[in-house]
Amino acid sequence: MNAGRGSCVSLESVRQAAAVIAGQVVRTACTYSHTLSRVTGADVFLKFENHQFTAAFKERGALNKLLSLTPAQREAGVIAMSAGNHAQAVAYHAERLGIAATIVMPAHTPNVKVRNTRRHGARVVLEGETVAEAGDVADRMMREQGLTLVHPYDDAHVIAGQGTAALEFLEDLPDLDFLVVPVGGGGLIAGVATVARALHPQVRVVGVQSERFPAVRQALAGEAIRCGQATIADGIAVKRPGQFTLPIIRALVDDIVLVAEEPLEQAILYLLEIEKTVVEGAGAAGLAALLSHPDRFRGRRVGLILCGGNIDLLPLSAVMQRGLIRTGRIARVRVGIPDVPGSLAQLTALLARLDANVVQISHQRVFTDLSLRAAEVEATIETLGAEHTADILAALRAEGYDTVTAEGDPHPGERQPRATVPPRGV
């Protein structure tokens, strides 16, 4: 599964790719973010690859590869393995070009990604528990059916196509100090580093991986590859680095940094709130690196490639809710109240006077060690932030309520139940 591995990738091949795909992919905007610059301490410039038609940079490499095929290869058709963005890119451009495409996806790929791939006319085969196993299936089908493989990253045409993103970025902003690039199998960063080193060698190229999937960093260090089970940055959750991309990364990339899940989620939320743009976990990895390693980038001009925006709505909703909790804008309080008519109304009236918006409220009498004449109320409230939440809790206590907050608890399953003391007179 290494089509094109024998060819070289150069600035010239990237420029050729740019000429070939021109007008068939979006030349995405590169903009300065005033607010993210203030938040991170760096001068932050964003390239919106999530604005491609299939919402990811993968179109660049997939299209360049498809346009390199001979007439006989086009007639026979192509095959790819992917769990998401590459699948949609190959399917979309193959349909445009009249090329039959088969996409092998892991058996448990989310339905929305399967539907989106099929919508572009591709035949989808669901086999294998992981992308690597799906790749083995694709390799077998390629040989048996005479198909041409469009590898997601380990291919010279694919890498050159991905490098066109850097060509555009550095044409628009030639005086960057850093290009910070998400790394999965390495196709994007290999293309980016090839362009940066040739055009502007002063630009430092830094890759970003999830702490749970540090395969490229481990491979560069000569370590055994050990990865976790899941990450919000599933687009870069690759356990098998490219045999073609790895030497390019070793030769041209300055460093690979790791980011944890919380800054990845925080970065998704920042980009949604501040830039009004939806990115997936992989697309937010560059900003997560700035949040995780601020001293490294402070005061420097940093280019971030928002490489993709395909995130399912349920995970996006969860990221939003968790982010609101971490910043104190949603809090959960438990208080004891007298078990008499009007007590709940008094509590909610007090919360209203404190400008706390009640999102959800419930009360119960059994699972508590309060007096039998008391009830325990749990309220989820929306506030203006951590300071406002603290003021609300102080006011509740001043009125005689003993409050317990649960926002931001990193180990809710380990929290021991605490009695909440009802207000005066209970």
N, C-alpha and C positions, 0 to 999 in steps of 0.2 A: 504494500500500500504506500508506494513512495514514488508515484509517477512524477517525472521531472527532476528526480533527485540528482541526476547527473549533470543538470544544467546549472549555470551560475546565475545569481541574481545580482544585478548591478543597477546603478543609477540609470543607465541607458535602457535597461529592460523595463524599469519602472516608467520611464518617460514614454516608451513604446506602448506600455499598457494604458497610460493616461490618454494617449492619442486614440487607441483602439476603442476604449469604453466611453470616450467623450460624448456627451449628449444622451447617454443611455443609463447613467446613474446621476444622482444629484451631487452637484458641487456644493457641499454643505457649508453653512455659515461658520465663521470663526469670530467670536465676539468676546469682549472684555466684560467680566462680571465685577461690578463695583462692590456688591454686597459680599460675595464669596471672598473677594480680596480682603475686605475688612475682617471677615470671620477667620481666615486662615493666616493673614499676615503676609501672604504672597500676592503678586500681581497675577491674577488667574484669567486665562483665556480658554474658552471652550470651543471645541469643534463638535457640531451636532450631527454625528453619524446616526443617531437615532431618528433623524429626519429622512433617511432613505425610504424608498417605497415599502420595503419589507422591514423597516425600522432597525437596520443594523448594517455595519460596514461590510459584512460578508458578501454583499452584492458585487463589490469591486473585484475581488479575487475570483469568485465563481464565474462572473461574466468574462473576465479576461481568459480564463481557462476554456470556457465554452467557445469563445471566438477563435481559439487556437486550433480547434479540431479540424481534421481533414474531412472532406465530404463523406468518405466511407465511415469515419468515426461518428459523424452526425447521424448518418443513416442507421447505424447500429444502435445508437442511444448511449446514455450515460447512467452511471450509478454513483450514489454518494451515501455516506453514513453521517448522521447528525441527530441530535436531540432537539433541534430548534432552529436557530438563525441560519446556519448554513443550508439546512434542508429547504427552508423557504426561499433563500436566495437562488439556489440551483433550480428549484421547481419553477420559480417565477420567470427567470431568464431563459430557461430551456423551453418553456411554453412559448415565450415571445419569439424564439428563434426556430420553433418547429422541431425541436429535438425531444425525443421520448426520454423521460427521466424516471428512474427508480430510486427511491430513498429508503434506506434501511434505518429504522429508528428503534431504540430499545423498547421492549414490550410494554413498559410502564410509563411511556412518554405521556405527559398530560394531553387530554383530548383536544384542547384548544390548539396545540401545536400540530397535532395530527390533522385536524380539520383545515388549518391554514395551509398546510403543505399540500393536501389533496385538492384544495380550492384552486391551486395553480396548475392542476392537471397532472401532477405526478402520481405514479403508482407508489404506494407506501407499504412497506413490509415491516411488520412489528416482530422483531426477533432479538433475543439477547437481553440479559439483565442490565448491562451497562453499555456505554458508547463503544468501549473497546470490543465487547462481544459483538455488538452490531457491526463494527468494522470488520471483524473476522467473517461474518456472514456476507457482507458486501464484497470482500475480497474473493470469497468462493464464487459468488454469483457473477462477478466480473469475469473470472476465468471461464466459467461454464457457459456464459451467454455472450461472450465476446463484447462486453460493454467497456466503455472508457470510464475510469474512475476520476471523479472530481473530489479530490481529498480536501478536507476542511482547512488544512494548514501545511501539510508536508509536500508541497509542490511548487516548483519555481514560478509557474504562471500565476498561481494563487498568491504567493508571497509578493510578486511584483505588482499584482492588482491591489493588494492591501496597502502597499507602499505609496500608492497614489494619494492616500489620505494625508500622508506626511508631506508629499510634494505640494499639495494645496495649502496645507497649514503653514509651511515655511515660505511659500510664495507670498502669503498674506502677512505673515509675521516672522521675518527673517532674524529678528534679534531676540528670540527666546533664549532663556538660560537652560530650561528643562523641557523635555517632552516626557510626560508620565503616561505609561501605556499599560492597559490590562493585558495579562499574559495567561493564556490557556495552553494551547499546543505550541504557540509561538509564531504563528504566521503574521499577525499584525505587527508585533514588535520587530520581527526580522525585517519586514519591509520598511518600517519606519526608521530603524537604525541604519539600514543601507542608504536611505536618502539623506538622513541627517549627517552621517559621517562624510558623505561625498560633497554635500552642499555647504554645510555649516558645522564643521567638526568641533566648534566650541560648545554646541548644544549637547548637554548631557541627557542621555536616554536612560530612563529608569523604568523598569517593569514592576508591575504590582500583581501579587497573587494573594488569594485567600490563605490564611493560616491553615485552613483545613485541607487545602490542595496545593501544597508548595512543590509540586513535582519538578518544575524546571529549576527552581533554586536548589533542590536536593540533587538533581542530576548534575548541575554545574559544580557542585561541591563534591561529587563522587560518592554521594550517600545513597543508601537504599531508599527507594521511593515509598513513602508511607503517607497515605492520605486518609482523611476522615470520611464520614458517610454522607454528609449533606452540608450545603452552604447556600446562602441567599444569592451568592454569585455563581449560579449554576452554569452560566455561559463560559466560565473559565475553570470549571471543575474537571480538569483533564488529568488523568493519571499516567498518560503515555506521551511524553514530549516528542516532538518530531525529530527524526534522525537527520533531517535536512535543516530544520530550523535551529536546532541546538548549537551546532558549530557557529552559525551566524550570530546567535545571541552571545555565545562565549567570546567571540572576537570583537563585537561592536557595541554591546550593551554595557553601560557603566555599572548597573547594580539591579538587583531584584529585591524589593521590599515586600513584607507581608503585612496584611491587615486582618483584624478580627471582625467578627460578625457585627458587633455594635456600631463601629464607625461605618461599615458598609450600609447598614440600615439608616444611620444618621445622614449619610451622603445622599441616599435616595430621597429622603425627606427634604433635605436642603434644596436639592435640585428641583423638586416638585414645588416647594413653597416659594423659593426665591426666584428661580429661573422659569417657573411654570412649564417645566418639561419633564416628561415621564422617562425614566431610565430603569433598566433592570440592574440587578446587583453587579454584574460585570461592568456595565456602563458607568456605574458610580465608583468603581474601584480607584480611579485616579484621584478623585476628590477625597475618598477615604484615606488614601496615602498621605495627603496634605493634612488631614485632621489627625492622623496617627503620628506623623513625623514632622510637626510644624517647624522645629528648629532647622531642619535640613533645607526647607524651601522658603523660609521667611525672607522677605525683601527681594526675592528673585522673580523673574518673569517666567511663568510656568504654563505650558500648554497641556490641556487635558483633552483626551479623545473620549467623548461619550459614545462608546462603541455600539451600544444597543439599547432599545427601549421595549423589548418584548418581555413584559412581566405580567403574570396573571393577576386578575383583580383581587382575588382573595389574599395572596401574599402581599400585594400592595396595600390593601386595607389593613392588614396586620402590622405592616411596617409603620403606617401612619398612626395607628392607635398606640403602638409601643413607643413611638417617638413622642407623641403627646404626653404619655405617662412619664417618660424620662425627663422631659423638660418641665414637668409639674403643671402642664396645662390640663391634664385630666388626673384627678385624684379620687381615691376611694376612701371613705371614712366610715367607721363604725361607731355608733353611739348608743347608749342606753337611754330609753325614755320611759316615763310612767305609762303603764298599760291602762290608760283612761282616755275617754274621748277628747279629742282636741290636741293631744300631745304631739302627734305626727304633724298636724297643721302648724303648730308652734315652731317645730324644728324647720320645716320647709320655709316658713315665713322668715325665720332668722337667716337661713341660707340665701333667700332672695334679697334681704337687706344687705347682705355681705357681697352681693353681685356674683354669687356662685350659681351657675346654671346647672340644674339637676338633670343629668342624662338618664339615670336609672336609679330606682329606689326600691328597696324591699325590707320587710321586717319579719322577725320570727321570735318565738318565745321558748323554744325547746332546746336548741343547741347553744346554751349559754348558762353561766352560773350566776346570772343576775337574780334578783328577787323574783318570786312568782308573780309579783305585781308590776313587773317591768318587762319591756320588750326591747329587743336589740334591732336597731335600724342600720342597714348598710346602704350608703348613698354614693353613687358615682357622680362626681361633679366636674364641670368644665370651669377653668379659671383662666386668669391672664398670664399665669406663669408661676414659678416656684415661690416668688416673694408673696404673691397674692394668696397662694395656697397656705403659706405659713401664717399669714394674717388671719385667714379664715379659721384655721385650727386654733389659733390663740383666742379668737373671739368666742368660739364654741366652748373652750375650756373656761373662759371668763364667765360664761353663762351657766357653768356647772356641769357641762358635758365632759366626760373623759373620752377622748377620741383616739382611735387607732387608725393610722393611714397605712395603705398597702401599695401606694404607687412606687414603681421602680424597684420593687422587692426582687432581687436576683434569684432567690430560692424560695418561692412561695410555698412549695410543697414541704419545706422544712420548718416553716414558721409555726410555732406552737400557738394554739388558740389562747387569746387573752381575754379576760373578762372586761367588759366595758361598764363603768360605773354610771348609773343613771343620774340625771341632774338632781338638784336639790329637792328633797321631799319624797324621794322614792326609796 
